[in-house]
Amino acid sequence: MPATLIDGKAVAAAYRDRVQTDVAAFTQRTGVTPHLAAVVVGENPASAVYVRNKQRACEKAGIGSSLHTLPATASQSDLLTCVHGLNDDPTVHGILVQLPLPEQIDERAVLDAVAPLKDVDCFHPENVGLLSQARPRFAPCTPAGVMELLSAAGVETSGKRAVVLGRSEIVGKPMAMLLLARGADATVTVCHSRTADLAAVCREADVLVAAIGRAKFLTADMVKPGTAVIDVGINRLPEEEGGGLAGDVDFDAVREVAGSLTPVPGGVGPMTVAVLLRNTLTAAELQTAGEPG
Ligand SMILES: Nc1nc(=O)c2c([nH]1)NC[C@@H]1CN(c3ccc(C(=O)N[C@@H](CCC(=O)O)C(=O)O)cc3)C=[N+]21
């Protein structure tokens, strides 16, 4: 029996509805409209698409948004000046610096400059530290989205073997933290391109999260029958392969062995945006004086 597909669009829509309700109550109570500022350097067409999706989602949820664009030739200090300005602007609650940044920019230095209370991506070391100590301030958007998809699909993680394929700061590492946390209670293995006998490690998984950034990397022989497979990859295929998007999972083949599977598009991507909205509301709550709740 082929895998059950997990409908990320539907799960994200329901999640965004809850955020919208909570935003309305917050604004009613405080008179404050949560606001997300997106900073984009240069003209990467993929970045433009994501940022537009995020802005549209903000608008629907009752969240204000602004776009701050810098030329591809912007210097480190130009970008830091922009970030500092947003840090100091009390009408801005969340700041997202779209990655990747051009090579003349020190990405880590820029992410470190974002005020921790405005760090809706959860990339600042203070927020990463809080997450690793199981007292998160913000949810890491993509990994938290994955947890929502698992829960919506009724996938049990407690006591199960979870394998995270990929060790990035953005997805792999925080994903492992969430799966390991009390409540999720998985036994977590993080593996990567240098892992010896990678296929055998992946075959141990009851829950397998592919976030390695290579199109169709996870093949059917790497998946134990019945496993829940979450595909975080968003790879643009070359024109000779028809263009379009491919995940990190060889979808057609893995579908025949997995128990459940997320598609690309329509899987993790929409959830990433939905969690970003939740984090923007959380940021506004943290920065607004008065009675909590
Ligand atoms: N500071 C920062 N934070 C990010 O969260 C961040 C980033 N930089 N840089 C780029 C990646 C990528 N990313 C996506 C978000 C939503 C979709 C999304 O909504 N995808 C839809 C549509 C895809 C399409 O058709 O192009 C889907 O998968 O169904 C995709 C990708 C956030 N990122």
PDBQT file of the ligand as one rigid body, heavy atoms in Angstrom, charges set to zero:
ROOT
HETATM    1  N1  LIG A 301      15.925  33.777   7.298  1.00  0.00    +0.000 N 
HETATM    2  C1  LIG A 301      15.317  32.832   6.575  1.00  0.00    +0.000 A 
HETATM    3  N2  LIG A 301      14.270  32.160   7.080  1.00  0.00    +0.000 NA
HETATM    4  C2  LIG A 301      13.615  31.217   6.361  1.00  0.00    +0.000 A 
HETATM    5  O1  LIG A 301      12.652  30.583   6.834  1.00  0.00    +0.000 OA
HETATM    6  C3  LIG A 301      14.070  30.949   5.022  1.00  0.00    +0.000 A 
HETATM    7  C4  LIG A 301      15.156  31.687   4.526  1.00  0.00    +0.000 A 
HETATM    8  N3  LIG A 301      15.768  32.609   5.322  1.00  0.00    +0.000 N 
HETATM    9  N4  LIG A 301      15.604  31.504   3.282  1.00  0.00    +0.000 N 
HETATM   10  C5  LIG A 301      14.947  30.606   2.358  1.00  0.00    +0.000 C 
HETATM   11  C6  LIG A 301      14.282  29.466   3.105  1.00  0.00    +0.000 C 
HETATM   12  C7  LIG A 301      13.244  28.741   2.293  1.00  0.00    +0.000 C 
HETATM   13  N5  LIG A 301      11.977  28.990   2.952  1.00  0.00    +0.000 N 
HETATM   14  C8  LIG A 301      10.735  28.625   2.462  1.00  0.00    +0.000 A 
HETATM   15  C9  LIG A 301       9.555  29.031   3.030  1.00  0.00    +0.000 A 
HETATM   16  C10 LIG A 301       8.327  28.682   2.484  1.00  0.00    +0.000 A 
HETATM   17  C11 LIG A 301       8.269  27.916   1.352  1.00  0.00    +0.000 A 
HETATM   18  C12 LIG A 301       6.940  27.587   0.773  1.00  0.00    +0.000 C 
HETATM   19  O2  LIG A 301       5.921  28.121   1.153  1.00  0.00    +0.000 OA
HETATM   20  N6  LIG A 301       6.888  26.677  -0.200  1.00  0.00    +0.000 N 
HETATM   21  C13 LIG A 301       5.661  26.299  -0.868  1.00  0.00    +0.000 C 
HETATM   22  C14 LIG A 301       5.644  26.825  -2.286  1.00  0.00    +0.000 C 
HETATM   23  C15 LIG A 301       6.884  26.481  -3.064  1.00  0.00    +0.000 C 
HETATM   24  C16 LIG A 301       6.907  27.006  -4.496  1.00  0.00    +0.000 C 
HETATM   25  O3  LIG A 301       5.991  26.706  -5.252  1.00  0.00    +0.000 OA
HETATM   26  O4  LIG A 301       7.902  27.697  -4.840  1.00  0.00    +0.000 OA
HETATM   27  C17 LIG A 301       5.543  24.775  -0.836  1.00  0.00    +0.000 C 
HETATM   28  O5  LIG A 301       6.554  24.106  -0.540  1.00  0.00    +0.000 OA
HETATM   29  O6  LIG A 301       4.472  24.273  -1.082  1.00  0.00    +0.000 OA
HETATM   30  C18 LIG A 301       9.423  27.485   0.779  1.00  0.00    +0.000 A 
HETATM   31  C19 LIG A 301      10.648  27.830   1.335  1.00  0.00    +0.000 A 
HETATM   32  C20 LIG A 301      12.189  29.750   4.052  1.00  0.00    +0.000 C 
HETATM   33  N7  LIG A 301      13.485  30.024   4.203  1.00  0.00    +0.000 N 
ENDROOT
TORSDOF 0
